[in-house]
Amino acid sequence: MIRIGHGMDVHRLVEGRKLILCGVEVPHTLGLLGHSDADVATHALMDSMLGAAALGDIGKLFPDTDEQYRGADSVKLLEHVCEVLREHGCTLVNADVTIVAQKPKLRPFIDQMRARLAEAIGVSVDQISVKATTTERLGFEGEEKGISAHAVCLIEKS
């Protein structure tokens, strides 16, 4: 059985935090605020995977009220999501992540992001797509108040 999932996440940009996207630290003057490392792109991907398997969302698995997830590496959380999917007979076919940010320019980091996600999931890099776009200075992303990400994935459930 083939199933599709969609995920979306948003985090506010603030001073004094690292900017982590798809497990890659991107040099920038601002970082994302969140209970974990606030990796908005990896969060969207995990939600798409969990949604495709009808297993809830990351808030269910990793509640922000649980101190064990404070500052957590989202790629480690992704690895756990993959274990949960495998336990339910699901494997990732492919995933497509879109990061929405006015700045910084993300093109130089895309290949590294794809490789990082593929390694964590245990798939080939050609099964993972990561793209970045701006909003032409419109909305909170365009005003550099935050970054959002969308992800879709296809899973196969045995």
DSSP file (Angstrom, degrees, kcal/mol; ACC not computed):
  #  RESIDUE AA STRUCTURE BP1 BP2  ACC     N-H-->O    O-->H-N    N-H-->O    O-->H-N    TCO  KAPPA ALPHA  PHI   PSI    X-CA   Y-CA   Z-CA
    1    1 A M              0   0    0      0, 0.0   156,-3.4     0, 0.0     2,-0.4   0.000 360.0 360.0 360.0 131.9    0.0    0.0    0.0
    2    2 A I  E     -A  156   0A   0    154,-0.2     2,-0.3   156,-0.1   154,-0.2  -0.843 360.0-177.7-100.9 135.4    1.3    3.4   -1.0
    3    3 A R  E     -A  155   0A   0    152,-2.7   152,-3.0    -2,-0.4     2,-0.3  -0.979  14.1-148.3-136.0 146.9    0.5    6.4    1.3
    4    4 A I  E     -A  154   0A   0     -2,-0.3     2,-0.3   150,-0.2   150,-0.2  -0.864  13.0-170.4-113.7 147.7    1.3   10.1    1.1
    5    5 A G  E     -A  153   0A   0    148,-2.2   148,-2.0    -2,-0.3     2,-0.4  -0.976   7.9-157.0-136.6 152.5    1.9   12.5    4.0
    6    6 A H  E     -A  152   0A   0     -2,-0.3     2,-0.3    41,-0.2   146,-0.2  -0.980  11.1-177.5-127.4 140.4    2.2   16.3    4.3
    7    7 A G  E     -A  151   0A   0    144,-2.9   144,-2.6    -2,-0.4     2,-0.3  -0.981   3.5-177.5-136.3 151.0    3.9   18.2    7.1
    8    8 A M  E     +A  150   0A   0     -2,-0.3     2,-0.3   142,-0.2   142,-0.2  -0.995   5.2 174.2-146.0 141.2    4.3   21.9    7.9
    9    9 A D  E     -A  149   0A   0    140,-2.2   140,-2.2    -2,-0.3     2,-0.3  -0.987  10.4-164.3-148.1 157.6    6.1   23.8   10.6
   10   10 A V  E     -A  148   0A   0     -2,-0.3     2,-0.3   138,-0.2   138,-0.2  -0.997   6.6-179.6-141.2 138.5    7.0   27.3   11.6
   11   11 A H  E     -A  147   0A   0    136,-2.2   136,-2.3    -2,-0.3     2,-0.2  -0.996  28.2-115.9-139.6 147.5    9.5   28.8   14.0
   12   12 A R  E     -A  146   0A   0     21,-0.4    21,-2.8    -2,-0.3     2,-0.4  -0.527  26.5-124.3 -78.3 142.6   10.4   32.4   15.0
   13   13 A L  E     +D   32   0B   0    132,-2.6     2,-0.3    19,-0.2    19,-0.2  -0.755  39.6 165.9 -86.8 134.2   13.8   33.8   14.2
   14   14 A V  E >   -D   31   0B   0     17,-3.1    17,-3.0    -2,-0.4     3,-0.6  -0.932  37.1-100.1-142.0 163.4   15.6   35.2   17.3
   15   15 A E  T 3  S+     0   0    0     -2,-0.3    15,-0.1    15,-0.2     3,-0.1  -0.502  98.7  37.2 -78.8 155.2   19.1   36.3   18.3
   16   16 A G  T 3  S+     0   0    0     13,-0.4     2,-0.3     1,-0.2    -1,-0.2   0.591  94.1  99.2  83.0  10.9   21.3   34.0   20.3
   17   17 A R  S <  S-     0   0    0     -3,-0.6    -1,-0.2    12,-0.2     2,-0.2  -0.948  71.8-115.2-127.6 151.1   20.3   30.7   18.6
   18   18 A K        -     0   0    0     -2,-0.3    14,-1.0    13,-0.1     2,-0.8  -0.525  26.5-124.4 -76.9 150.2   22.0   28.6   15.9
   19   19 A L        +     0   0    0      7,-0.5     7,-3.1    12,-0.3     2,-0.5  -0.879  34.3 179.2 -97.8 108.5   20.1   28.2   12.6
   20   20 A I  E     +E   25   0C   0     -2,-0.8     2,-0.4    17,-0.4    20,-0.3  -0.952   4.5 173.0-113.5 123.9   19.8   24.5   12.0
   21   21 A L  E >  S-E   24   0C   0      3,-2.5     3,-1.8    -2,-0.5    18,-0.1  -0.990  72.5 -12.0-134.0 124.9   18.0   23.3    8.9
   22   22 A C  T 3  S-     0   0    0     -2,-0.4    95,-0.2     1,-0.3    94,-0.1   0.847 129.1 -56.5  53.8  36.7   17.8   19.6    7.8
   23   23 A G  T 3  S+     0   0    0      1,-0.2     2,-0.5    93,-0.1    -1,-0.3   0.526 114.9 116.4  78.5   6.5   20.4   18.9   10.4
   24   24 A V  E <   -E   21   0C   0     -3,-1.8    -3,-2.5     2,-0.0     2,-0.6  -0.918  65.4-130.1-112.9 130.5   22.9   21.4    9.0
   25   25 A E  E     -E   20   0C   0     -2,-0.5    -5,-0.2    -5,-0.2    -7,-0.0  -0.693  25.2-161.6 -79.0 121.2   24.1   24.5   10.8
   26   26 A V        -     0   0    0     -7,-3.1    -7,-0.5    -2,-0.6     2,-0.2  -0.911  22.4-117.2-106.3 122.5   23.7   27.5    8.5
   27   27 A P        +     0   0    0      0, 0.0     2,-0.3     0, 0.0    -9,-0.0  -0.393  56.9 136.5 -61.0 126.6   25.7   30.6    9.3
   28   28 A H        -     0   0    0     -2,-0.2    -9,-0.1    76,-0.1    -2,-0.0  -0.971  63.4-117.1-164.7 159.3   23.3   33.5   10.0
   29   29 A T  S    S+     0   0    0     -2,-0.3   -13,-0.4   -11,-0.1     2,-0.3   0.672 100.2  46.0 -77.1 -17.3   22.8   36.3   12.5
   30   30 A L        -     0   0    0    -15,-0.1     2,-0.3   -14,-0.1   -15,-0.2  -0.859  66.2-164.1-124.2 158.5   19.6   34.7   13.8
   31   31 A G  E     -D   14   0B   0    -17,-3.0   -17,-3.1    -2,-0.3     2,-0.4  -0.825  31.8 -88.4-132.6 174.7   18.4   31.2   14.7
   32   32 A L  E     -D   13   0B   0    -14,-1.0     2,-0.4     5,-0.3   -19,-0.2  -0.699  33.5-134.6 -93.2 137.4   15.1   29.5   15.2
   33   33 A L        +     0   0    0    -21,-2.8   -21,-0.4    -2,-0.4     2,-0.3  -0.732  47.0 119.5 -90.4 131.2   13.4   29.5   18.6
   34   34 A G  S    S-     0   0    0     -2,-0.4    37,-0.1     2,-0.3   -23,-0.0  -0.974  71.5 -96.2-176.6 170.9   12.0   26.2   19.9
   35   35 A H  S    S+     0   0    0     -2,-0.3    36,-3.5    35,-0.1    37,-0.2   0.893 113.7  29.1 -67.7 -40.9   12.0   23.6   22.6
   36   36 A S  S    S-     0   0    0     34,-0.3    -2,-0.3    35,-0.2    37,-0.2   0.110 128.1 -60.9 -92.8-148.0   14.4   21.4   20.6
   37   37 A D        -     0   0    0     35,-1.9   -17,-0.4    -4,-0.1    -5,-0.3   0.503  69.1-127.6 -76.8  -2.7   17.0   22.7   18.1
   38   38 A A        +     0   0    0      1,-0.2     2,-1.8    34,-0.2     3,-0.1   0.783  40.9 173.9  63.3  32.4   13.9   24.1   16.2
   39   39 A D     >  -     0   0    0      1,-0.2     4,-2.4     2,-0.1    -1,-0.2  -0.535   9.5-172.2 -72.4  88.2   14.9   22.6   12.9
   40   40 A V  H  > S+     0   0    0     -2,-1.8     4,-2.0   -20,-0.3    -1,-0.2   0.805  77.7  51.6 -56.9 -36.2   11.7   23.6   11.1
   41   41 A A  H  > S+     0   0    0    -21,-0.3     4,-2.1     2,-0.2    -1,-0.2   0.919 111.2  45.4 -71.6 -43.9   12.5   21.6    8.0
   42   42 A T  H  > S+     0   0    0      2,-0.2     4,-2.7     1,-0.2    -2,-0.2   0.870 111.5  54.7 -66.9 -35.5   13.2   18.3    9.8
   43   43 A H  H  X S+     0   0    0     -4,-2.4     4,-2.3     2,-0.2    -2,-0.2   0.929 108.3  48.1 -62.3 -44.9   10.1   18.9   11.9
   44   44 A A  H  X S+     0   0    0     -4,-2.0     4,-2.1     1,-0.2   107,-0.2   0.907 112.0  50.5 -61.9 -41.1    7.9   19.2    8.7
   45   45 A L  H  X S+     0   0    0     -4,-2.1     4,-2.3     2,-0.2    -2,-0.2   0.934 109.7  49.2 -62.5 -46.8    9.5   16.1    7.3
   46   46 A M  H  X S+     0   0    0     -4,-2.7     4,-2.8     1,-0.2     5,-0.2   0.915 110.6  50.9 -60.3 -42.3    8.8   14.1   10.4
   47   47 A D  H  X S+     0   0    0     -4,-2.3     4,-2.5     1,-0.2    -1,-0.2   0.882 109.1  51.2 -63.5 -37.1    5.2   15.2   10.5
   48   48 A S  H  X S+     0   0    0     -4,-2.1     4,-2.3     2,-0.2    -1,-0.2   0.917 112.3  46.7 -65.6 -40.5    4.8   14.2    6.8
   49   49 A M  H  X S+     0   0    0     -4,-2.3     4,-1.5     2,-0.2    -2,-0.2   0.930 114.7  45.3 -66.6 -45.8    6.2   10.8    7.6
   50   50 A L  H  <>S+     0   0    0     -4,-2.8     5,-3.0     1,-0.2     6,-0.3   0.889 113.1  51.9 -65.0 -38.6    4.0   10.3   10.7
   51   51 A G  H ><5S+     0   0    0     -4,-2.5     3,-1.3    -5,-0.2    -2,-0.2   0.908 105.6  54.0 -64.2 -42.1    1.0   11.6    8.8
   52   52 A A  H 3<5S+     0   0    0     -4,-2.3    -1,-0.2     1,-0.3    -2,-0.2   0.858 113.6  42.9 -60.2 -34.7    1.5    9.2    5.9
   53   53 A A  T 3<5S-     0   0    0     -4,-1.5    -1,-0.3    -5,-0.1    -2,-0.2   0.415 111.5-122.7 -90.0   0.9    1.5    6.3    8.4
   54   54 A A  T < 5S+     0   0    0     -3,-1.3    -3,-0.2    -4,-0.3    -2,-0.1   0.904  71.7 131.6  56.5  44.8   -1.4    7.8   10.4
   55   55 A L      < -     0   0    0     -5,-3.0     2,-0.3     1,-0.4    -4,-0.2   0.063  67.1-111.7-114.7  22.7    0.7    7.8   13.5
   56   56 A G        -     0   0    0     -6,-0.3    -1,-0.4    -5,-0.1     2,-0.2  -0.634  45.3 -66.8  90.4-142.6    0.0   11.3   14.7
   57   57 A D    >>  -     0   0    0     -2,-0.3     4,-1.6    -7,-0.1     3,-0.8  -0.826  46.3 -87.6-144.1-179.8    2.6   14.1   14.7
   58   58 A I  H 3> S+     0   0    0      1,-0.3     4,-3.6    -2,-0.2    -2,-0.0   0.795 120.5  63.5 -69.4 -25.4    5.8   15.1   16.4
   59   59 A G  H 34 S+     0   0    0      1,-0.2    -1,-0.3     2,-0.2     5,-0.1   0.836 104.6  48.2 -63.5 -31.3    4.0   16.8   19.2
   60   60 A K  H <4 S+     0   0    0     -3,-0.8    -2,-0.2     2,-0.1    -1,-0.2   0.910 120.5  35.4 -72.7 -44.3    2.5   13.4   20.2
   61   61 A L  H  < S+     0   0    0     -4,-1.6    -2,-0.2     1,-0.2    -3,-0.2   0.877 133.7  24.1 -77.4 -38.7    5.9   11.6   20.1
   62   62 A F  S  < S-     0   0    0     -4,-3.6    -1,-0.2    -5,-0.2    -2,-0.1  -0.605  80.9-163.6-129.8  69.8    8.1   14.4   21.4
   63   63 A P    >   -     0   0    0      0, 0.0     3,-1.9     0, 0.0     6,-0.2  -0.241  22.9-133.1 -61.5 140.6    5.9   16.8   23.5
   64   64 A D  T 3  S+     0   0    0      1,-0.3    -5,-0.0    -5,-0.1   -30,-0.0   0.478 104.8  67.7 -74.0   0.8    7.4   20.2   24.2
   65   65 A T  T 3  S+     0   0    0      5,-0.0     2,-0.7     4,-0.0    -1,-0.3   0.492  81.6  90.5 -90.7  -6.2    6.4   19.8   27.8
   66   66 A D    X   -     0   0    0     -3,-1.9     3,-1.9     1,-0.1     4,-0.2  -0.826  67.0-154.3 -97.0 115.9    9.0   17.0   28.2
   67   67 A E  G >  S+     0   0    0     -2,-0.7     3,-1.5     1,-0.3    -1,-0.1   0.707  87.1  74.6 -63.0 -21.6   12.4   18.2   29.4
   68   68 A Q  G 3  S+     0   0    0      1,-0.3    -1,-0.3     3,-0.0    -2,-0.0   0.723  97.3  50.1 -65.7 -16.8   14.2   15.3   27.8
   69   69 A Y  G X  S+     0   0    0     -3,-1.9     3,-2.1    -6,-0.2     2,-0.3   0.416  77.5 124.2-100.0   1.4   13.6   17.0   24.4
   70   70 A R  T <  S-     0   0    0     -3,-1.5   -34,-0.3     1,-0.3   -35,-0.1  -0.474  92.2  -2.2 -63.5 122.4   14.9   20.4   25.4
   71   71 A G  T 3  S+     0   0    0    -36,-3.5    -1,-0.3    -2,-0.3   -35,-0.2   0.593  96.6 169.6  72.9  11.6   17.6   21.3   22.9
   72   72 A A    <   -     0   0    0     -3,-2.1   -35,-1.9   -37,-0.2     2,-0.7  -0.189  42.4-112.7 -60.4 145.9   17.2   18.0   21.2
   73   73 A D    >>  -     0   0    0    -37,-0.2     4,-1.5     1,-0.2     3,-0.8  -0.712  23.7-149.6 -75.9 114.6   18.9   17.3   17.8
   74   74 A S  H 3> S+     0   0    0     -2,-0.7     4,-2.3     1,-0.3    -1,-0.2   0.774  94.1  60.9 -63.9 -26.5   16.0   17.0   15.4
   75   75 A V  H 3> S+     0   0    0      2,-0.2     4,-2.1     1,-0.2    -1,-0.3   0.872 103.1  51.3 -67.6 -35.0   17.9   14.6   13.2
   76   76 A K  H <> S+     0   0    0     -3,-0.8     4,-1.6     2,-0.2    -2,-0.2   0.891 109.6  50.2 -65.2 -38.4   18.1   12.2   16.2
   77   77 A L  H  X S+     0   0    0     -4,-1.5     4,-2.4     1,-0.2    -2,-0.2   0.896 107.6  54.2 -64.9 -39.2   14.3   12.6   16.5
   78   78 A L  H  X S+     0   0    0     -4,-2.3     4,-2.4     1,-0.2    -2,-0.2   0.903 104.6  54.2 -59.8 -42.4   14.0   11.8   12.8
   79   79 A E  H  X S+     0   0    0     -4,-2.1     4,-1.7     1,-0.2    -1,-0.2   0.892 108.8  48.9 -59.4 -39.2   15.9    8.6   13.3
   80   80 A H  H  X S+     0   0    0     -4,-1.6     4,-2.4     2,-0.2    -2,-0.2   0.908 107.9  53.7 -66.9 -41.7   13.5    7.6   16.1
   81   81 A V  H  X S+     0   0    0     -4,-2.4     4,-2.6     1,-0.2    -2,-0.2   0.908 106.9  52.8 -58.3 -41.5   10.5    8.4   13.8
   82   82 A C  H  X S+     0   0    0     -4,-2.4     4,-2.5     1,-0.2    -1,-0.2   0.891 107.6  51.0 -61.5 -39.7   12.1    6.1   11.2
   83   83 A E  H  X S+     0   0    0     -4,-1.7     4,-2.3     2,-0.2    -2,-0.2   0.923 109.9  50.0 -62.0 -44.2   12.2    3.3   13.8
   84   84 A V  H  X S+     0   0    0     -4,-2.4     4,-1.0     1,-0.2    -2,-0.2   0.916 111.2  48.8 -61.5 -43.8    8.6    3.9   14.6
   85   85 A L  H ><>S+     0   0    0     -4,-2.6     5,-2.6     1,-0.2     3,-0.8   0.926 109.7  51.3 -62.3 -44.3    7.6    3.7   11.0
   86   86 A R  H ><5S+     0   0    0     -4,-2.5     3,-2.0     1,-0.3    -1,-0.2   0.899 105.1  56.8 -59.4 -40.4    9.6    0.5   10.5
   87   87 A E  H 3<5S+     0   0    0     -4,-2.3    -1,-0.3     1,-0.3    -2,-0.2   0.766 108.1  49.0 -60.9 -24.8    7.8   -1.0   13.5
   88   88 A H  T <<5S-     0   0    0     -4,-1.0    -1,-0.3    -3,-0.8    -2,-0.2   0.147 124.7-103.5-101.5  17.6    4.6   -0.3   11.6
   89   89 A G  T < 5S+     0   0    0     -3,-2.0    69,-2.9     1,-0.2     2,-0.4   0.762  76.6 136.9  72.6  26.4    5.8   -1.9    8.4
   90   90 A C  E   < -B  157   0A   0     -5,-2.6     2,-0.4    67,-0.2    -1,-0.2  -0.867  29.8-177.4-112.5 140.0    6.5    1.4    6.6
   91   91 A T  E     -B  156   0A   0     65,-2.2    65,-3.0    -2,-0.4     2,-0.3  -0.988  31.4-111.8-131.4 145.2    9.4    2.5    4.5
   92   92 A L  E     -B  155   0A   0     -2,-0.4    63,-0.3    63,-0.2     3,-0.1  -0.578  25.6-178.0 -76.1 131.1   10.0    5.8    2.9
   93   93 A V  E     -     0   0A   0     61,-3.4     2,-0.3     1,-0.4    62,-0.2   0.859  67.9 -33.3 -89.9 -51.8    9.8    5.9   -0.9
   94   94 A N  E     -B  154   0A   0     60,-1.4    60,-2.6    29,-0.0    -1,-0.4  -0.978  53.3-152.3-163.0 164.1   10.8    9.6   -1.3
   95   95 A A  E     -Bc 153 128A   0     32,-2.4    34,-2.2    -2,-0.3     2,-0.4  -0.990   0.8-160.8-143.1 149.8   10.4   13.0    0.4
   96   96 A D  E     -Bc 152 129A   0     56,-2.9    56,-2.3    -2,-0.3     2,-0.4  -0.981  11.4-171.4-135.0 119.5   10.3   16.6   -0.8
   97   97 A V  E     -Bc 151 130A   0     32,-2.8    34,-2.6    -2,-0.4     2,-0.5  -0.926   5.2-166.2-115.6 134.1   11.0   19.4    1.6
   98   98 A T  E     -Bc 150 131A   0     52,-3.2    52,-2.5    -2,-0.4     2,-0.5  -0.985   6.2-158.8-120.5 124.3   10.6   23.1    0.9
   99   99 A I  E     -Bc 149 132A   0     32,-2.8    34,-2.5    -2,-0.5     2,-0.7  -0.876   4.8-154.8-101.9 130.7   12.1   25.7    3.2
  100  100 A V  E     +Bc 148 133A   0     48,-3.3    48,-1.8    -2,-0.5     2,-0.3  -0.913  35.4 137.0-110.7 109.1   10.6   29.2    3.1
  101  101 A A        -     0   0    0     32,-2.5     5,-0.1    -2,-0.7    41,-0.1  -0.983  47.1-150.9-153.3 136.3   13.0   31.9    4.2
  102  102 A Q  S    S+     0   0    0     39,-0.9    -1,-0.1    -2,-0.3    40,-0.1   0.918  78.6  55.5 -71.6 -44.3   14.0   35.4    3.0
  103  103 A K  S    S+     0   0    0     38,-0.3    -1,-0.3     2,-0.1     2,-0.1  -0.967  81.9  35.9-143.0 155.1   17.5   35.0    4.3
  104  104 A P  S    S-     0   0    0      0, 0.0     2,-0.3     0, 0.0   -76,-0.1   0.644  79.6-115.1 -80.8 171.3   20.1   33.5    4.4
  105  105 A K        -     0   0    0      1,-0.1    -2,-0.1    -2,-0.1    -3,-0.1  -0.571  30.4-170.3 -67.8 128.1   20.6   32.1    0.9
  106  106 A L    >>  +     0   0    0     -2,-0.3     3,-2.5     1,-0.1     4,-0.7   0.578  57.8  97.0-102.5 -11.8   20.3   28.3    1.3
  107  107 A R  G >4 S+     0   0    0      1,-0.3     3,-1.0     2,-0.2     4,-0.5   0.848  80.4  58.0 -49.4 -41.9   21.5   27.0   -2.1
  108  108 A P  G 34 S+     0   0    0      0, 0.0    -1,-0.3     0, 0.0     4,-0.2   0.679 112.0  42.3 -64.6 -13.1   25.1   26.4   -0.9
  109  109 A F  G <> S+     0   0    0     -3,-2.5     4,-2.4     2,-0.1    -2,-0.2   0.479  85.7  94.3-109.7  -6.0   23.8   24.1    1.8
  110  110 A I  H <X S+     0   0    0     -3,-1.0     4,-2.7    -4,-0.7     5,-0.2   0.906  85.0  48.9 -60.5 -46.9   21.1   22.1   -0.1
  111  111 A D  H  > S+     0   0    0     -4,-0.5     4,-2.2     1,-0.2    -1,-0.2   0.900 112.8  48.6 -61.4 -39.9   23.3   19.1   -1.1
  112  112 A Q  H  > S+     0   0    0      2,-0.2     4,-2.4    -4,-0.2    -1,-0.2   0.892 111.1  51.3 -65.8 -39.1   24.6   18.8    2.5
  113  113 A M  H  X S+     0   0    0     -4,-2.4     4,-2.4     2,-0.2     5,-0.2   0.925 110.1  48.7 -63.1 -45.2   21.0   18.9    3.8
  114  114 A R  H  X S+     0   0    0     -4,-2.7     4,-2.7     1,-0.2     5,-0.2   0.929 112.8  47.8 -60.3 -45.7   19.9   16.2    1.4
  115  115 A A  H  X S+     0   0    0     -4,-2.2     4,-2.4    -5,-0.2    -1,-0.2   0.895 110.8  51.4 -63.6 -40.5   22.8   14.0    2.4
  116  116 A R  H  X S+     0   0    0     -4,-2.4     4,-2.0     2,-0.2    -1,-0.2   0.924 113.6  43.6 -64.0 -45.4   22.2   14.5    6.1
  117  117 A L  H  X S+     0   0    0     -4,-2.4     4,-2.3     2,-0.2     5,-0.3   0.926 113.2  51.4 -66.5 -44.3   18.5   13.6    5.9
  118  118 A A  H  X>S+     0   0    0     -4,-2.7     4,-2.3    -5,-0.2     5,-2.1   0.912 110.6  49.0 -59.6 -43.2   19.2   10.6    3.6
  119  119 A E  H  <5S+     0   0    0     -4,-2.4    -1,-0.2     1,-0.2    -2,-0.2   0.923 111.8  48.4 -62.3 -44.7   21.8    9.2    6.0
  120  120 A A  H  <5S+     0   0    0     -4,-2.0    -1,-0.2     1,-0.2    -2,-0.2   0.873 117.2  41.7 -64.4 -37.2   19.4    9.6    9.0
  121  121 A I  H  <5S-     0   0    0     -4,-2.3    -1,-0.2    -5,-0.1    -2,-0.2   0.776 109.1-123.1 -81.3 -27.3   16.6    7.9    7.2
  122  122 A G  T  <5 +     0   0    0     -4,-2.3     2,-0.3     1,-0.3    -3,-0.2   0.831  69.5 116.7  86.0  36.0   18.7    5.2    5.7
  123  123 A V  S   <S-     0   0    0     -5,-2.1    -1,-0.3    -6,-0.2     2,-0.1  -0.776  72.1 -82.8-126.3 172.3   17.8    5.9    2.1
  124  124 A S    >   -     0   0    0     -2,-0.3     3,-2.2     1,-0.1     4,-0.2  -0.469  37.5-120.0 -73.2 147.6   19.7    7.1   -1.0
  125  125 A V  G >  S+     0   0    0      1,-0.3     3,-1.6     2,-0.2    -1,-0.1   0.773 111.4  67.8 -61.1 -25.5   20.2   10.8   -1.4
  126  126 A D  G 3  S+     0   0    0      1,-0.3    -1,-0.3     3,-0.0    -2,-0.0   0.526  92.3  61.3 -75.3  -1.3   18.2   10.6   -4.7
  127  127 A Q  G <  S+     0   0    0     -3,-2.2   -32,-2.4   -33,-0.1     2,-0.5   0.452  97.4  70.2 -94.3  -3.8   15.1    9.8   -2.6
  128  128 A I  E <   -c   95   0A   0     -3,-1.6     2,-0.4    -4,-0.2   -32,-0.2  -0.961  59.8-173.9-121.5 125.6   15.4   13.2   -0.8
  129  129 A S  E     -c   96   0A   0    -34,-2.2   -32,-2.8    -2,-0.5     2,-0.4  -0.961   1.7-177.6-116.1 135.6   14.7   16.6   -2.3
  130  130 A V  E     +c   97   0A   0     -2,-0.4     2,-0.3   -34,-0.2   -32,-0.2  -0.998   8.1 173.0-131.1 130.1   15.3   19.9   -0.4
  131  131 A K  E     -c   98   0A   0    -34,-2.6   -32,-2.8    -2,-0.4     2,-0.4  -0.900  15.7-151.1-130.6 160.2   14.4   23.2   -2.0
  132  132 A A  E     +c   99   0A   0     -2,-0.3     2,-0.3   -34,-0.2   -32,-0.2  -0.985  16.1 171.8-133.1 146.3   14.4   26.8   -0.7
  133  133 A T  E     -c  100   0A   0    -34,-2.5   -32,-2.5    -2,-0.4     2,-0.2  -0.964  21.0-137.1-144.8 160.7   12.3   29.7   -1.7
  134  134 A T        -     0   0    0     -2,-0.3   -32,-0.1   -34,-0.2     8,-0.1  -0.563  17.9-131.0-105.4 177.7   11.6   33.3   -0.5
  135  135 A T    >   -     0   0    0     -2,-0.2     3,-1.6     3,-0.1     7,-0.1   0.058  49.9-105.1-115.1  23.3    8.3   35.1   -0.3
  136  136 A E  T 3  S-     0   0    0      1,-0.3     3,-0.1   -34,-0.0     6,-0.0   0.881  79.0 -56.2  53.7  39.7    9.5   38.2   -2.1
  137  137 A R  T 3  S+     0   0    0      1,-0.2     2,-0.3     4,-0.0    -1,-0.3   0.622 108.6 131.3  68.4  17.0    9.6   40.0    1.2
  138  138 A L    <>  +     0   0    0     -3,-1.6     4,-1.6     4,-0.1    -1,-0.2  -0.727  55.5   1.7 -97.7 150.0    5.9   39.2    1.9
  139  139 A G  H  > S-     0   0    0     -2,-0.3     4,-2.0     2,-0.2     5,-0.2   0.021 108.6 -49.6  70.1-177.6    4.6   37.7    5.2
  140  140 A F  H  4>S+     0   0    0      1,-0.2     5,-3.0     2,-0.2     6,-1.0   0.836 138.9  51.8 -64.6 -32.5    6.6   36.8    8.3
  141  141 A E  H >45S+     0   0    0      3,-0.2     3,-1.5     4,-0.2   -39,-0.9   0.941 110.9  47.7 -66.8 -45.1    9.2   34.9    6.3
  142  142 A G  H 3<5S+     0   0    0     -4,-1.6    -2,-0.2     1,-0.3    -1,-0.2   0.796 110.3  51.8 -64.9 -29.9    9.7   37.8    4.0
  143  143 A E  T 3<5S-     0   0    0     -4,-2.0    -1,-0.3    -5,-0.1    -2,-0.2   0.383 115.3-119.8 -85.7   3.2   10.0   40.2    6.9
  144  144 A E  T < 5S+     0   0    0     -3,-1.5    -3,-0.2     2,-0.2    -2,-0.1   0.824  79.0 124.0  60.5  36.3   12.6   37.8    8.4
  145  145 A K  S   <S-     0   0    0     -5,-3.0  -132,-2.6     1,-0.2     2,-0.3   0.631  78.9 -16.6 -93.5 -18.5   10.5   37.2   11.5
  146  146 A G  E     -A   12   0A   0     -6,-1.0     2,-0.4  -134,-0.3    -1,-0.2  -0.975  58.5-117.7-169.1 177.2   10.5   33.4   11.0
  147  147 A I  E     -A   11   0A   0   -136,-2.3  -136,-2.2    -2,-0.3     2,-0.3  -0.988  23.0-167.0-130.9 140.0   11.1   30.4    8.7
  148  148 A S  E     -AB  10 100A   0    -48,-1.8   -48,-3.3    -2,-0.4     2,-0.3  -0.831   1.3-164.1-120.7 165.1    8.5   27.9    7.6
  149  149 A A  E     -AB   9  99A   0   -140,-2.2  -140,-2.2    -2,-0.3     2,-0.4  -0.995   5.5-161.9-148.7 146.0    8.9   24.5    5.9
  150  150 A H  E     -AB   8  98A   0    -52,-2.5   -52,-3.2    -2,-0.3     2,-0.3  -0.943  12.0-175.6-122.9 147.8    6.6   22.2    4.1
  151  151 A A  E     -AB   7  97A   0   -144,-2.6  -144,-2.9    -2,-0.4     2,-0.4  -0.999   9.7-172.7-144.4 143.3    7.2   18.5    3.4
  152  152 A V  E     +AB   6  96A   0    -56,-2.3   -56,-2.9    -2,-0.3     2,-0.3  -0.968  12.9 179.3-127.2 149.6    5.5   15.7    1.5
  153  153 A C  E     -AB   5  95A   0   -148,-2.0  -148,-2.2    -2,-0.4     2,-0.5  -0.982  22.5-140.9-146.6 159.3    6.5   12.1    1.4
  154  154 A L  E     -AB   4  94A   0    -60,-2.6   -61,-3.4    -2,-0.3   -60,-1.4  -0.985  23.9-176.2-118.8 129.5    5.5    8.8    0.0
  155  155 A I  E     -AB   3  92A   0   -152,-3.0  -152,-2.7    -2,-0.5     2,-0.5  -0.890  20.4-137.9-122.5 157.1    5.7    5.7    2.1
  156  156 A E  E     -AB   2  91A   0    -65,-3.0   -65,-2.2    -2,-0.3     2,-0.5  -0.968  17.1-161.6-112.9 128.3    5.1    2.1    1.4
  157  157 A K  E       B   0  90A   0   -156,-3.4   -67,-0.2    -2,-0.5   -68,-0.1  -0.938 360.0 360.0-113.4 125.3    3.3    0.1    4.0
  158  158 A S              0   0    0    -69,-2.9   -68,-0.1    -2,-0.5   -69,-0.1   0.477 360.0 360.0 -85.2 360.0    3.4   -3.7    4.0
